């Protein structure tokens, strides 16, 4: 199923757009639109990684979160030990 798309108008510096057009005209990218989409996708991925890092950093400073993680580790430590014993046979 094709993804839904929407046209959106935005402004770019002329020199940046010209450089992008040159790359498109010389076959480095299929189109200016393709290059802009890829650039935005890459930037959003970077933002999402930064957001996850920030959230994990906050969680690492939360005593309740750390306590929950420690409880889970303790709850499964026996199962982990059993798995190690099975693989060493």
N, C-alpha and C positions, 0 to 999 in steps of 0.2 A: 504494500500500500504506500503510495507516495506521501511524503511529508507535506503538511500544509505550509504554505508560504504566504508572506504578506509583504507588499512593497512598503518601503520606509524611506523617507528622505532625510539625509544628513549631510553635513558639510565636512569637506576634507580640504586641507591645504592644497593649493594647485600643484606645487612641486611634487607632493606625495602622490597625488592622483596621476600626474604625468609619468612618474617613475613606474607606477603600477601598470599603467597602460603600455609602457614600453615592454615590461616583462610579459604582459599578455600578448602583445603584437609579435614578440620574438619567441613565443611558444613555451615560455617557462611556466605559465599557468594558462588554463583553458580560457579564462575570462577574468575581467576585473571583479565581477560579482563573485566568482568562485574564490578568488584570492581574499576578498573582504570577508566572505563567510568563514573561510579557514582561519583567518587572523582573529576574528571575533570568537570563534569556537576555541581556539588555543588560549586566548585571553581569559575566557570564562572558565576553562579548565584550571588555569593558574589561580584564578580567584577562588574557585571551589576548594582547591588544595590548601590555600591559605586559610580559608574559613574553617576547614576541618582541623588544621593545625592549631588555630586559635581555640577552637572548641575543646580539643584534646588537652591543650595546655591548661585551660580553665578547669577541666575535669581532674587533671593531675594535681591540682591545688585544692580540690574539694575533699575534705576528710570523709564525708559520707560515701562518695564515689570510691575512694581508695578502700574503705572498709568493705563495701560490696564486692569489689574485685578480690580482696583478700579472702572473703568468705567463699566466693566461687572457687578460687584456687584450692582452698582447704577442702571444700566439698568434693572436688574431683581429683584430689591428689592420690587417693587410693586407686581410682580407675587409671590414672596415668601410670602409676607404679605397676599395675597389672599388665598394661600394654607393653611396658618396657620388658617385663619378665617374658612375655610371649614372643617378642621379637628376638630375644637373646637365646632362644632355644635352638 
